[in-house]
């Protein structure tokens, strides 16, 4: 990916993350003292699921872009490939762990 394309996607995901992060924090603070059943009912709302998918997708993609930029700037070419693959595996693990939460 060219530098200008990475810059564009980094800014776009950041713009998506601003309102969705605010919503995410407010949502969990509002449900902090809710019973387990009420919390699960809140998560069952299709709008909540959609916002969570948008939030986590943007967060993972944003993190991936940022980490690749750091790897390219501070490591040699062969190290970039290794660290990039490790990052991909870790982010895939995060996605796998988050999916059951979204699709309860």
N, CA, C and O atoms as a printed pandas DataFrame, in Angstrom:
     atom_number atom_name residue_name chain_id  residue_number  x_coord  y_coord  z_coord
0              1         N          UNK        A               1    0.851   -1.175    0.000
1              2        CA          UNK        A               1    0.000    0.000    0.000
2              3         C          UNK        A               1    0.899    1.242    0.000
3              4         O          UNK        A               1    1.866    1.322    0.758
4              5         N          UNK        A               2    0.572    2.183   -0.841
5              6        CA          UNK        A               2    1.343    3.425   -0.894
6              7         C          UNK        A               2    1.123    4.245    0.365
7              8         O          UNK        A               2    0.126    4.078    1.067
8              9         N          UNK        A               3    2.070    5.136    0.641
9             10        CA          UNK        A               3    2.005    5.968    1.835
10            11         C          UNK        A               3    0.775    6.851    1.898
11            12         O          UNK        A               3    0.181    7.013    2.964
12            13         N          UNK        A               4    0.382    7.427    0.759
13            14        CA          UNK        A               4   -0.791    8.308    0.766
14            15         C          UNK        A               4   -2.077    7.520    1.011
15            16         O          UNK        A               4   -3.009    8.031    1.632
16            17         N          UNK        A               5   -2.128    6.292    0.531
17            18        CA          UNK        A               5   -3.306    5.450    0.760
18            19         C          UNK        A               5   -3.382    5.060    2.235
19            20         O          UNK        A               5   -4.457    5.073    2.835
20            21         N          UNK        A               6   -2.226    4.713    2.814
21            22        CA          UNK        A               6   -2.195    4.393    4.249
22            23         C          UNK        A               6   -2.635    5.603    5.074
23            24         O          UNK        A               6   -3.403    5.472    6.027
24            25         N          UNK        A               7   -2.140    6.773    4.696
25            26        CA          UNK        A               7   -2.502    7.991    5.414
26            27         C          UNK        A               7   -4.010    8.209    5.350
27            28         O          UNK        A               7   -4.637    8.532    6.359
28            29         N          UNK        A               8   -4.592    8.032    4.167
29            30        CA          UNK        A               8   -6.033    8.211    3.985
30            31         C          UNK        A               8   -6.813    7.248    4.876
31            32         O          UNK        A               8   -7.721    7.671    5.591
32            33         N          UNK        A               9   -6.474    5.965    4.842
33            34        CA          UNK        A               9   -7.197    4.973    5.638
34            35         C          UNK        A               9   -6.991    5.185    7.132
35            36         O          UNK        A               9   -7.901    4.948    7.926
36            37         N          UNK        A              10   -5.808    5.626    7.512
37            38        CA          UNK        A              10   -5.546    5.922    8.928
38            39         C          UNK        A              10   -6.464    7.047    9.408
39            40         O          UNK        A              10   -7.029    6.966   10.499
40            41         N          UNK        A              11   -6.608    8.079    8.607
41            42        CA          UNK        A              11   -7.474    9.205    8.984
42            43         C          UNK        A              11   -8.950    8.812    8.966
43            44         O          UNK        A              11   -9.715    9.222    9.839
44            45         N          UNK        A              12   -9.345    8.026    7.981
45            46        CA          UNK        A              12  -10.733    7.585    7.888
46            47         C          UNK        A              12  -11.114    6.719    9.092
47            48         O          UNK        A              12  -12.174    6.913    9.687
48            49         N          UNK        A              13  -10.255    5.771    9.447
49            50        CA          UNK        A              13  -10.565    4.933   10.610
50            51         C          UNK        A              13  -10.547    5.751   11.895
51            52         O          UNK        A              13  -11.319    5.474   12.813
52            53         N          UNK        A              14   -9.682    6.747   11.970
53            54        CA          UNK        A              14   -9.673    7.615   13.155
54            55         C          UNK        A              14  -10.984    8.388   13.263
55            56         O          UNK        A              14  -11.533    8.532   14.355
56            57         N          UNK        A              15  -11.483    8.882   12.137
57            58        CA          UNK        A              15  -12.769    9.593   12.148
58            59         C          UNK        A              15  -13.920    8.669   12.548
59            60         O          UNK        A              15  -14.851    9.094   13.233
60            61         N          UNK        A              16  -13.856    7.434   12.128
61            62        CA          UNK        A              16  -14.885    6.465   12.520
62            63         C          UNK        A              16  -14.768    6.143   14.005
63            64         O          UNK        A              16  -15.779    5.962   14.685
64            65         N          UNK        A              17  -13.546    6.071   14.505
65            66        CA          UNK        A              17  -13.331    5.688   15.901
66            67         C          UNK        A              17  -13.753    6.760   16.901
67            68         O          UNK        A              17  -14.100    6.425   18.034
68            69         N          UNK        A              18  -13.735    8.018   16.525
69            70        CA          UNK        A              18  -14.098    9.076   17.480
70            71         C          UNK        A              18  -15.524    8.895   18.002
71            72         O          UNK        A              18  -15.695    8.778   19.216
72            73         N          UNK        A              19  -16.548    8.865   17.160
73            74        CA          UNK        A              19  -17.902    8.710   17.715
74            75         C          UNK        A              19  -18.178    7.306   18.247
75            76         O          UNK        A              19  -18.899    7.151   19.233
76            77         N          UNK        A              20  -17.610    6.279   17.603
77            78        CA          UNK        A              20  -17.900    4.921   18.068
78            79         C          UNK        A              20  -17.220    4.617   19.397
79            80         O          UNK        A              20  -17.760    3.857   20.200
80            81         N          UNK        A              21  -16.054    5.189   19.645
81            82        CA          UNK        A              21  -15.406    5.006   20.948
82            83         C          UNK        A              21  -16.215    5.694   22.036
83            84         O          UNK        A              21  -16.398    5.145   23.123
84            85         N          UNK        A              22  -16.694    6.888   21.745
85            86        CA          UNK        A              22  -17.546    7.591   22.706
86            87         C          UNK        A              22  -18.785    6.753   23.007
87            88         O          UNK        A              22  -19.144    6.569   24.170
88            89         N          UNK        A              23  -19.438    6.243   21.959
89            90        CA          UNK        A              23  -20.622    5.405   22.158
90            91         C          UNK        A              23  -20.279    4.163   22.966
91            92         O          UNK        A              23  -21.024    3.790   23.872
92            93         N          UNK        A              24  -19.161    3.518   22.649
93            94        CA          UNK        A              24  -18.739    2.290   23.321
94            95         C          UNK        A              24  -18.554    2.521   24.819
95            96         O          UNK        A              24  -19.033    1.730   25.632
96            97         N          UNK        A              25  -17.869    3.590   25.185
97            98        CA          UNK        A              25  -17.634    3.906   26.604
98            99         C          UNK        A              25  -18.951    4.222   27.303
99           100         O          UNK        A              25  -19.210    3.712   28.394
100          101         N          UNK        A              26  -19.781    5.053   26.691
101          102        CA          UNK        A              26  -21.067    5.412   27.297
102          103         C          UNK        A              26  -21.957    4.179   27.438
103          104         O          UNK        A              26  -22.617    4.004   28.462
104          105         N          UNK        A              27  -21.979    3.341   26.432
105          106        CA          UNK        A              27  -22.795    2.122   26.481
106          107         C          UNK        A              27  -22.402    1.248   27.674
107          108         O          UNK        A              27  -23.268    0.777   28.411
108          109         N          UNK        A              28  -21.116    1.034   27.861
109          110        CA          UNK        A              28  -20.688    0.170   28.956
110          111         C          UNK        A              28  -20.802    0.848   30.312
111          112         O          UNK        A              28  -21.040    0.172   31.313
112          113         N          UNK        A              29  -20.642    2.153   30.370
113          114        CA          UNK        A              29  -20.861    2.845   31.645
114          115         C          UNK        A              29  -22.334    2.804   32.037
115          116         O          UNK        A              29  -22.653    2.665   33.218
116          117         N          UNK        A              30  -23.229    2.921   31.071
117          118        CA          UNK        A              30  -24.665    2.835   31.357
118          119         C          UNK        A              30  -25.077    1.441   31.806
119          120         O          UNK        A              30  -26.038    1.290   32.561
120          121         N          UNK        A              31  -24.367    0.435   31.353
121          122        CA          UNK        A              31  -24.702   -0.943   31.701
122          123         C          UNK        A              31  -23.796   -1.515   32.790
123          124         O          UNK        A              31  -23.788   -2.723   33.027
124          125         N          UNK        A              32  -23.049   -0.662   33.436
125          126        CA          UNK        A              32  -22.088   -1.116   34.436
126          127         C          UNK        A              32  -22.766   -1.828   35.602
127          128         O          UNK        A              32  -22.280   -2.861   36.062
128          129         N          UNK        A              33  -23.864   -1.295   36.074
129          130        CA          UNK        A              33  -24.560   -1.878   37.220
130          131         C          UNK        A              33  -25.775   -2.700   36.819
131          132         O          UNK        A              33  -26.567   -3.096   37.674
132          133         N          UNK        A              34  -25.928   -2.956   35.540
133          134        CA          UNK        A              34  -27.077   -3.734   35.068
134          135         C          UNK        A              34  -26.872   -5.210   35.400
135          136         O          UNK        A              34  -25.746   -5.693   35.513
136          137         N          UNK        A              35  -27.977   -5.898   35.549
137          138        CA          UNK        A              35  -27.887   -7.341   35.775
138          139         C          UNK        A              35  -27.370   -8.009   34.503
139          140         O          UNK        A              35  -27.373   -7.418   33.423
140          141         N          UNK        A              36  -26.939   -9.225   34.656
141          142        CA          UNK        A              36  -26.403   -9.956   33.519
142          143         C          UNK        A              36  -27.444  -10.073   32.401
143          144         O          UNK        A              36  -27.117   -9.909   31.226
144          145         N          UNK        A              37  -28.671  -10.352   32.765
145          146        CA          UNK        A              37  -29.730  -10.507   31.766
146          147         C          UNK        A              37  -30.034   -9.187   31.057
147          148         O          UNK        A              37  -30.241   -9.172   29.843
148          149         N          UNK        A              38  -30.062   -8.086   31.798
149          150        CA          UNK        A              38  -30.298   -6.778   31.173
150          151         C          UNK        A              38  -29.163   -6.407   30.221
151          152         O          UNK        A              38  -29.392   -5.844   29.151
152          153         N          UNK        A              39  -27.947   -6.730   30.625
153          154        CA          UNK        A              39  -26.798   -6.446   29.768
154          155         C          UNK        A              39  -26.873   -7.271   28.480
155          156         O          UNK        A              39  -26.621   -6.752   27.392
156          157         N          UNK        A              40  -27.216   -8.540   28.603
157          158        CA          UNK        A              40  -27.353   -9.384   27.417
158          159         C          UNK        A              40  -28.489   -8.902   26.520
159          160         O          UNK        A              40  -28.394   -8.974   25.295
160          161         N          UNK        A              41  -29.559   -8.413   27.133
161          162        CA          UNK        A              41  -30.657   -7.846   26.344
162          163         C          UNK        A              41  -30.204   -6.600   25.591
163          164         O          UNK        A              41  -30.613   -6.373   24.453
164          165         N          UNK        A              42  -29.361   -5.796   26.227
165          166        CA          UNK        A              42  -28.818   -4.610   25.552
166          167         C          UNK        A              42  -27.955   -5.012   24.364
167          168         O          UNK        A              42  -28.008   -4.381   23.308
168          169         N          UNK        A              43  -27.165   -6.060   24.538
169          170        CA          UNK        A              43  -26.305   -6.529   23.451
170          171         C          UNK        A              43  -27.093   -7.178   22.319
171          172         O          UNK        A              43  -26.587   -7.311   21.204
172          173         N          UNK        A              44  -28.314   -7.576   22.598
173          174        CA          UNK        A              44  -29.131   -8.250   21.595
174          175         C          UNK        A              44  -29.715   -7.286   20.557
175          176         O          UNK        A              44  -30.201   -7.718   19.512
176          177         N          UNK        A              45  -29.666   -6.003   20.840
177          178        CA          UNK        A              45  -30.179   -4.989   19.922
178          179         C          UNK        A              45  -29.327   -4.967   18.652
179          180         O          UNK        A              45  -28.099   -4.935   18.734
180          181         N          UNK        A              46  -29.960   -4.984   17.486
181          182        CA          UNK        A              46  -29.245   -5.013   16.211
182          183         C          UNK        A              46  -28.405   -3.754   15.998
183          184         O          UNK        A              46  -27.332   -3.821   15.400
184          185         N          UNK        A              47  -28.887   -2.605   16.483
185          186        CA          UNK        A              47  -28.135   -1.353   16.363
186          187         C          UNK        A              47  -26.844   -1.422   17.179
187          188         O          UNK        A              47  -25.795   -0.958   16.731
188          189         N          UNK        A              48  -26.923   -1.997   18.367
189          190        CA          UNK        A              48  -25.741   -2.159   19.225
190          191         C          UNK        A              48  -24.741   -3.094   18.552
191          192         O          UNK        A              48  -23.541   -2.823   18.543
192          193         N          UNK        A              49  -25.234   -4.182   17.997
193          194        CA          UNK        A              49  -24.343   -5.122   17.308
194          195         C          UNK        A              49  -23.654   -4.457   16.118
195          196         O          UNK        A              49  -22.458   -4.650   15.899
196          197         N          UNK        A              50  -24.405   -3.683   15.360
197          198        CA          UNK        A              50  -23.836   -2.991   14.209
198          199         C          UNK        A              50  -22.744   -2.012   14.640
199          200         O          UNK        A              50  -21.671   -1.968   14.038
200          201         N          UNK        A              51  -23.021   -1.233   15.678
201          202        CA          UNK        A              51  -22.014   -0.287   16.163
202          203         C          UNK        A              51  -20.780   -1.002   16.709
203          204         O          UNK        A              51  -19.660   -0.523   16.533
204          205         N          UNK        A              52  -20.971   -2.129   17.363
205          206        CA          UNK        A              52  -19.820   -2.891   17.865
206          207         C          UNK        A              52  -18.976   -3.432   16.717
207          208         O          UNK        A              52  -17.747   -3.401   16.774
208          209         N          UNK        A              53  -19.633   -3.923   15.685
209          210        CA          UNK        A              53  -18.895   -4.421   14.523
210          211         C          UNK        A              53  -18.101   -3.289   13.880
211          212         O          UNK        A              53  -16.934   -3.468   13.531
212          213         N          UNK        A              54  -18.725   -2.132   13.723
213          214        CA          UNK        A              54  -18.034   -0.973   13.145
214          215         C          UNK        A              54  -16.869   -0.556   14.031
215          216         O          UNK        A              54  -15.770   -0.307   13.537
216          217         N          UNK        A              55  -17.104   -0.477   15.345
217          218        CA          UNK        A              55  -16.062   -0.055   16.277
218          219         C          UNK        A              55  -14.866   -1.007   16.245
219          220         O          UNK        A              55  -13.730   -0.568   16.071
220          221         N          UNK        A              56  -15.115   -2.301   16.410
221          222        CA          UNK        A              56  -14.007   -3.254   16.470
222          223         C          UNK        A              56  -13.306   -3.402   15.126
223          224         O          UNK        A              56  -12.087   -3.570   15.088
224          225         N          UNK        A              57  -14.037   -3.345   14.037
225          226        CA          UNK        A              57  -13.409   -3.417   12.713
226          227         C          UNK        A              57  -12.494   -2.219   12.484
227          228         O          UNK        A              57  -11.356   -2.373   12.040
228          229         N          UNK        A              58  -12.993   -1.037   12.787
229          230        CA          UNK        A              58  -12.179    0.173   12.611
230          231         C          UNK        A              58  -10.977    0.162   13.545
231          232         O          UNK        A              58   -9.880    0.554   13.147
232          233         N          UNK        A              59  -11.172   -0.285   14.786
233          234        CA          UNK        A              59  -10.071   -0.307   15.756
234          235         C          UNK        A              59   -8.973   -1.273   15.327
235          236         O          UNK        A              59   -7.789   -0.943   15.408
236          237         N          UNK        A              60   -9.353   -2.453   14.876
237          238        CA          UNK        A              60   -8.356   -3.444   14.453
238          239         C          UNK        A              60   -7.629   -2.964   13.198
239          240         O          UNK        A              60   -6.406   -3.081   13.114
240          241         N          UNK        A              61   -8.359   -2.428   12.228
241          242        CA          UNK        A              61   -7.731   -1.947   11.000
242          243         C          UNK        A              61   -6.819   -0.755   11.291
243          244         O          UNK        A              61   -5.723   -0.664   10.739
244          245         N          UNK        A              62   -7.265    0.147   12.146
245          246        CA          UNK        A              62   -6.473    1.314   12.529
246          247         C          UNK        A              62   -5.186    0.878   13.238
247          248         O          UNK        A              62   -4.108    1.404   12.960
248          249         N          UNK        A              63   -5.307   -0.076   14.145
249          250        CA          UNK        A              63   -4.129   -0.584   14.859
250          251         C          UNK        A              63   -3.160   -1.246   13.889
251          252         O          UNK        A              63   -1.948   -1.054   13.987
252          253         N          UNK        A              64   -3.682   -2.007   12.976
253          254        CA          UNK        A              64   -2.836   -2.691   11.994
254          255         C          UNK        A              64   -2.070   -1.689   11.141
255          256         O          UNK        A              64   -0.869   -1.851   10.926
256          257         N          UNK        A              65   -2.747   -0.664   10.658
257          258        CA          UNK        A              65   -2.072    0.358    9.850
258          259         C          UNK        A              65   -0.982    1.068   10.645
259          260         O          UNK        A              65    0.114    1.299   10.136
260          261         N          UNK        A              66   -1.285    1.408   11.881
261          262        CA          UNK        A              66   -0.304    2.097   12.715
262          263         C          UNK        A              66    0.906    1.241   13.021
263          264         O          UNK        A              66    2.037    1.724   12.978
264          265         N          UNK        A              67    0.682   -0.024   13.329
265          266        CA          UNK        A              67    1.801   -0.909   13.644
266          267         C          UNK        A              67    2.674   -1.180   12.431
267          268         O          UNK        A              67    3.897   -1.245   12.558
268          269         N          UNK        A              68    2.078   -1.339   11.268
269          270        CA          UNK        A              68    2.871   -1.546   10.055
270          271         C          UNK        A              68    3.733   -0.321    9.773
271          272         O          UNK        A              68    4.888   -0.456    9.370
272          273         N          UNK        A              69    3.189    0.855    9.980
273          274        CA          UNK        A              69    3.964    2.083    9.783
274          275         C          UNK        A              69    5.157    2.126   10.732
275          276         O          UNK        A              69    6.262    2.487   10.328
276          277         N          UNK        A              70    4.935    1.762   11.981
277          278        CA          UNK        A              70    6.032    1.727   12.954
278          279         C          UNK        A              70    7.076    0.699   12.535
279          280         O          UNK        A              70    8.274    0.980   12.581
280          281         N          UNK        A              71    6.638   -0.483   12.130
281          282        CA          UNK        A              71    7.581   -1.523   11.703
282          283         C          UNK        A              71    8.415   -1.055   10.520
283          284         O          UNK        A              71    9.628   -1.264   10.493
284          285         N          UNK        A              72    7.776   -0.426    9.548
285          286        CA          UNK        A              72    8.498    0.027    8.361
286          287         C          UNK        A              72    9.491    1.134    8.691
287          288         O          UNK        A              72   10.548    1.224    8.067
288          289         N          UNK        A              73    9.163    1.973    9.662
289          290        CA          UNK        A              73   10.038    3.089   10.006
290          291         C          UNK        A              73   11.229    2.679   10.865
291          292         O          UNK        A              73   12.302    3.270   10.743
292          293         N          UNK        A              74   11.066    1.685   11.728
293          294        CA          UNK        A              74   12.084    1.401   12.733
294          295         C          UNK        A              74   12.781    0.058   12.602
295          296         O          UNK        A              74   13.735   -0.194   13.338
296          297         N          UNK        A              75   12.354   -0.809   11.708
297          298        CA          UNK        A              75   12.967   -2.127   11.588
298          299         C          UNK        A              75   13.439   -2.375   10.165
299          300         O          UNK        A              75   12.992   -1.726    9.219
300          301         N          UNK        A              76   14.360   -3.338   10.038
301          302        CA          UNK        A              76   14.853   -3.728    8.720
302          303         C          UNK        A              76   13.780   -4.526    7.992
303          304         O          UNK        A              76   12.818   -4.991    8.602
304          305         N          UNK        A              77   13.955   -4.681    6.678
305          306        CA          UNK        A              77   12.930   -5.323    5.841
306          307         C          UNK        A              77   12.523   -6.715    6.321
307          308         O          UNK        A              77   11.331   -7.017    6.373
308          309         N          UNK        A              78   13.486   -7.568    6.670
309          310        CA          UNK        A              78   13.116   -8.919    7.092
310          311         C          UNK        A              78   12.430   -8.904    8.458
311          312         O          UNK        A              78   11.573   -9.747    8.721
312          313         N          UNK        A              79   12.790   -7.967    9.326
313          314        CA          UNK        A              79   12.125   -7.847   10.622
314          315         C          UNK        A              79   10.694   -7.339   10.446
315          316         O          UNK        A              79    9.798   -7.733   11.192
316          317         N          UNK        A              80   10.483   -6.478    9.474
317          318        CA          UNK        A              80    9.136   -5.953    9.211
318          319         C          UNK        A              80    8.194   -7.101    8.879
319          320         O          UNK        A              80    7.067   -7.142    9.372
320          321         N          UNK        A              81    8.646   -8.024    8.055
321          322        CA          UNK        A              81    7.800   -9.154    7.676
322          323         C          UNK        A              81    7.450  -10.012    8.886
323          324         O          UNK        A              81    6.303  -10.430    9.042
324          325         N          UNK        A              82    8.432  -10.275    9.742
325          326        CA          UNK        A              82    8.194  -11.109   10.925
326          327         C          UNK        A              82    7.225  -10.415   11.874
327          328         O          UNK        A              82    6.234  -11.014   12.292
328          329         N          UNK        A              83    7.499   -9.166   12.217
329          330        CA          UNK        A              83    6.629   -8.434   13.141
330          331         C          UNK        A              83    5.231   -8.224   12.553
331          332         O          UNK        A              83    4.234   -8.236   13.275
332          333         N          UNK        A              84    5.175   -8.036   11.253
333          334        CA          UNK        A              84    3.885   -7.846   10.605
334          335         C          UNK        A              84    3.043   -9.118   10.693
335          336         O          UNK        A              84    1.838   -9.051   10.935
336          337         N          UNK        A              85    3.662  -10.252   10.501
337          338        CA          UNK        A              85    2.918  -11.520   10.607
338          339         C          UNK        A              85    2.493  -11.800   12.035
339          340         O          UNK        A              85    1.385  -12.284   12.269
340          341         N          UNK        A              86    3.360  -11.502   12.995
341          342        CA          UNK        A              86    2.993  -11.683   14.404
342          343         C          UNK        A              86    1.804  -10.787   14.742
343          344         O          UNK        A              86    0.872  -11.215   15.423
344          345         N          UNK        A              87    1.840   -9.556   14.267
345          346        CA          UNK        A              87    0.728   -8.630   14.497
346          347         C          UNK        A              87   -0.553   -9.147   13.856
347          348         O          UNK        A              87   -1.623   -9.077   14.460
348          349         N          UNK        A              88   -0.450   -9.661   12.646
349          350        CA          UNK        A              88   -1.636  -10.204   11.977
350          351         C          UNK        A              88   -2.249  -11.346   12.774
351          352         O          UNK        A              88   -3.470  -11.426   12.908
352          353         N          UNK        A              89   -1.412  -12.224   13.301
353          354        CA          UNK        A              89   -1.909  -13.353   14.091
354          355         C          UNK        A              89   -2.571  -12.858   15.372
355          356         O          UNK        A              89   -3.641  -13.343   15.742
356          357         N          UNK        A              90   -1.949  -11.903   16.050
357          358        CA          UNK        A              90   -2.527  -11.376   17.292
358          359         C          UNK        A              90   -3.844  -10.651   17.038
359          360         O          UNK        A              90   -4.791  -10.804   17.809
360          361         N          UNK        A              91   -3.916   -9.872   15.979
361          362        CA          UNK        A              91   -5.163   -9.178   15.661
362          363         C          UNK        A              91   -6.253  -10.158   15.230
363          364         O          UNK        A              91   -7.429   -9.942   15.525
364          365         N          UNK        A              92   -5.878  -11.221   14.542
365          366        CA          UNK        A              92   -6.850  -12.256   14.199
366          367         C          UNK        A              92   -7.379  -12.927   15.463
367          368         O          UNK        A              92   -8.568  -13.234   15.556
368          369         N          UNK        A              93   -6.503  -13.153   16.427
369          370        CA          UNK        A              93   -6.925  -13.722   17.707
370          371         C          UNK        A              93   -7.903  -12.790   18.418
371          372         O          UNK        A              93   -8.892  -13.248   18.991
372          373         N          UNK        A              94   -7.632  -11.493   18.385
373          374        CA          UNK        A              94   -8.547  -10.510   18.985
374          375         C          UNK        A              94   -9.909  -10.577   18.306
375          376         O          UNK        A              94  -10.941  -10.558   18.977
376          377         N          UNK        A              95   -9.916  -10.653   16.993
377          378        CA          UNK        A              95  -11.183  -10.728   16.258
378          379         C          UNK        A              95  -11.944  -11.997   16.631
379          380         O          UNK        A              95  -13.156  -11.957   16.844
380          381         N          UNK        A              96  -11.241  -13.112   16.709
381          382        CA          UNK        A              96  -11.890  -14.377   17.063
382          383         C          UNK        A              96  -12.478  -14.312   18.465
383          384         O          UNK        A              96  -13.551  -14.863   18.709
384          385         N          UNK        A              97  -11.795  -13.650   19.385
385          386        CA          UNK        A              97  -12.302  -13.537   20.751
386          387         C          UNK        A              97  -13.474  -12.566   20.858
387          388         O          UNK        A              97  -14.309  -12.707   21.752
388          389         N          UNK        A              98  -13.547  -11.586   19.963
389          390        CA          UNK        A              98  -14.614  -10.583   20.020
390          391         C          UNK        A              98  -15.889  -11.063   19.334
391          392         O          UNK        A              98  -16.984  -10.671   19.738
392          393         N          UNK        A              99  -15.773  -11.888   18.323
393          394        CA          UNK        A              99  -16.951  -12.331   17.570
394          395         C          UNK        A              99  -18.044  -12.962   18.432
395          396         O          UNK        A              99  -19.217  -12.646   18.229
396          397         N          UNK        A             100  -17.716  -13.835   19.381
397          398        CA          UNK        A             100  -18.807  -14.380   20.213
398          399         C          UNK        A             100  -19.534  -13.317   21.028
399          400         O          UNK        A             100  -20.727  -13.457   21.300
400          401         N          UNK        A             101  -18.840  -12.273   21.414
401          402        CA          UNK        A             101  -19.479  -11.200   22.178
402          403         C          UNK        A             101  -20.505  -10.485   21.303
403          404         O          UNK        A             101  -21.600  -10.159   21.760
404          405         N          UNK        A             102  -20.150  -10.248   20.067
405          406        CA          UNK        A             102  -21.036   -9.522   19.162
406          407         C          UNK        A             102  -22.241  -10.368   18.765
407          408         O          UNK        A             102  -23.351   -9.850   18.637
408          409         N          UNK        A             103  -22.028  -11.653   18.572
409          410        CA          UNK        A             103  -23.103  -12.515   18.066
410          411         C          UNK        A             103  -23.687  -13.418   19.139
411          412         O          UNK        A             103  -23.938  -14.598   18.896
412          413         N          UNK        A             104  -23.900  -12.873   20.304
413          414        CA          UNK        A             104  -24.522  -13.626   21.408
414          415         C          UNK        A             104  -25.946  -13.948   21.030
415          416         O          UNK        A             104  -26.664  -14.577   21.807
